[in-house]
Amino acid sequence: MSQSEQAPSSQTAESSPWSSSASLSQLSQFTGDVSQNTQTTEPASQSLSQDIDPEENPDLWGYLAPRTLVVPRLDFYRHKNTYSIGRSNLRCDCVLAGQKISQQHCTIHWEHFENGSSLVTLKDTSTNGTFVDERRLRTGYTEVLRDGQEVAFGSPRQQFQNGGTEDYRYIFKLLARPPRQGVLLGEYELCHDLGRGHFGRVRYAVHQNTGERFAIKTIQHNTIYAPEGAANWEIFRREVDIWRKLYHPRICEFVEAVFETDAVHIVMEYVPGGNLERYLARAGQLGERETQRLTYQICDALTYVHSMNVAHRDLKPENILLTASEPPEIKIADFGLAKAITSASNLNTMCGTPGYTAPEVEMQRHLERSYNCIIDSWSLGVVVFNMLTGHMPFRQRNEPSAYASNPPAATSQFEIDWELLAEHGVSDDGMHFLSKMLEPNPEYRMSTANALRHPWLAAEAAEHPPSTFGHNDTASAARTSSQETIIPGPGPSQ
């Protein structure tokens, strides 16, 4: 139900002179004055609804209170998230008939989150302008609208013509709970938590001036600091900078890094579909065709970063994000963070997450051996096995022997439950693909580049050839234009 069906605030200025403070006698006087220009579409009982104090109306998430008594209050009901305002009776929820009002003047959108917080944004689509606190918004742009701000349509100044019926100045009132997590750099409105992981807290944020959505990962300094202090902090910066240089449609975009005295905030693209971990938790397991599609996309992204001599080092469902499209598309996040944190902290531990780390990474703790990008193939194999069966691939997972002298001997404890794949009806090509990805010896393990050409992914390769993203000047220029912001203060960042 639109607002025009709910309250008289959606009628034209001439036909809807009701205000939040008007008395019944005032209403009757206005009715007589404008009866000839009125197109009444609502029962009289509904037209009196604006006499109720909006602050006490549980059905509203907010409203625009007029600065004068001769224009309507605009009520925003909880059953509707987005309201369009303008002159058009066909295109707008709230109709204003002023001469300076565009057919579709603006839209106001309400977002409400699981923790009860809310965020309201306003997008201007007008010719004569929408003003917030007397500042004109850029046409086509969106920005955050806060409780108590003045919103004016057409002109920010008081209008006296036609008895003040052209004076469309309002005070916005947000009745739903506003975001309470603060503002970063005076630019990013921090709204609510998206999740917490091994490396820190991730929050949903909105840029105050553009309305653009982002995810911000915050890593506390005590996660990174080590006796070497500033030197280790510089290592962390260099490793995080790897992500800044990556440009691929299957990689979550790095926007900027904000270094404060007690934390670093990594601003990145917001991917609204959640991550693969939650997707699998809901589905239990995926069909083979869907798994092939997602696997191909992951291989495409990893092949690109491996061509730049970059390994992810911590590939797992938590770091594989999904778009909200149908079907969902892959976006991989957190490039370099595992290496950044372990290197900067000078810890004698492996990068990655137990259960997804390749055998040679675990061996590094004991044998001081190096490893390369092929470690991501093993992690991907574990992810694919999980997608197909809903289970991890190992029968029993023990620590590799510190005395093992070669990879096959050291990793004999990584026994794969191949029968589980058969029980779930995985094809022969699928089993062969996994046998090449979950090869304990990295010398014989299949790379992601070769995985793109494997028969199991042939149908995807035919329909979607691998991306040709690489070292092109346009992409490099776009990536290097991202900013790194350092907030001065005591600490290793100085």
TAZIRA-V307742 format. One record per residue. OMEGA is omega as a letter, one per 40 degrees, with the letter a starting at -180 (999 if undefined). Layout:
((OMEGA) (OMEGA))
This chain:
((a) (i) (i) (i) (a) (a) (a) (i) (a) (i) (i) (a) (a) (a) (a) (a) (a) (i) (a) (a) (a) (i) (i) (i) (i) (a) (a) (i) (i) (a) (i) (a) (a) (a) (a) (a) (a) (i) (a) (a) (a) (i) (a) (a) (i) (a) (i) (a) (a) (i) (i) (i) (a) (i) (a) (a) (a) (a) (a) (i) (i) (i) (i) (a) (a) (i) (i) (a) (a) (i) (a) (i) (i) (a) (i) (a) (a) (i) (a) (a) (a) (i) (i) (a) (i) (a) (a) (i) (a) (a) (a) (i) (i) (a) (i) (a) (a) (a) (a) (a) (i) (i) (i) (a) (a) (i) (i) (a) (i) (i) (i) (a) (a) (a) (i) (i) (a) (i) (i) (i) (a) (i) (a) (i) (a) (i) (a) (i) (i) (a) (i) (a) (i) (i) (a) (i) (i) (a) (i) (a) (a) (i) (a) (i) (a) (i) (i) (i) (i) (i) (i) (a) (i) (i) (i) (a) (a) (a) (a) (a) (i) (i) (i) (a) (i) (a) (a) (i) (a) (i) (a) (i) (i) (a) (i) (a) (i) (i) (a) (a) (i) (a) (i) (i) (a) (a) (a) (i) (a) (a) (a) (a) (i) (i) (i) (a) (a) (a) (i) (a) (i) (a) (i) (a) (i) (i) (a) (a) (a) (a) (a) (a) (i) (i) (a) (i) (a) (i) (a) (a) (a) (i) (a) (a) (i) (a) (a) (i) (a) (a) (i) (i) (i) (i) (i) (a) (a) (a) (i) (a) (i) (a) (a) (a) (a) (a) (a) (a) (i) (i) (i) (a) (i) (a) (i) (i) (a) (a) (i) (a) (a) (a) (i) (i) (i) (a) (a) (i) (i) (i) (a) (a) (a) (a) (a) (i) (i) (i) (i) (i) (i) (a) (a) (i) (a) (i) (a) (a) (i) (i) (i) (a) (a) (i) (i) (i) (i) (i) (i) (a) (a) (i) (i) (a) (i) (i) (i) (a) (i) (i) (i) (i) (a) (a) (i) (a) (a) (a) (i) (a) (a) (i) (i) (a) (i) (e) (a) (i) (a) (i) (a) (a) (i) (i) (i) (a) (i) (i) (a) (a) (a) (i) (a) (a) (i) (a) (i) (a) (a) (i) (i) (a) (i) (a) (i) (a) (a) (a) (a) (i) (i) (i) (a) (a) (a) (a) (i) (i) (i) (i) (a) (a) (a) (i) (i) (i) (i) (a) (i) (i) (i) (i) (a) (i) (i) (i) (a) (a) (a) (a) (i) (a) (a) (i) (i) (a) (a) (i) (i) (a) (i) (a) (a) (a) (i) (a) (a) (a) (a) (a) (a) (i) (i) (a) (a) (i) (a) (a) (a) (i) (i) (i) (a) (i) (i) (a) (i) (i) (i) (i) (i) (i) (a) (i) (i) (i) (a) (i) (a) (a) (a) (a) (a) (a) (a) (i) (i) (i) (i) (i) (i) (a) (a) (a) (a) (a) (a) (a) (i) (a) (i) (a) (a) (i) (a) (i) (i) (a) (i) (a) (i) (a) (a) (a) (a) (i) (a) (a) (a) (i) (i) (a) (i) (a) (i) (i) (a) (i) (a) (i) (a) (a) (a) (999))
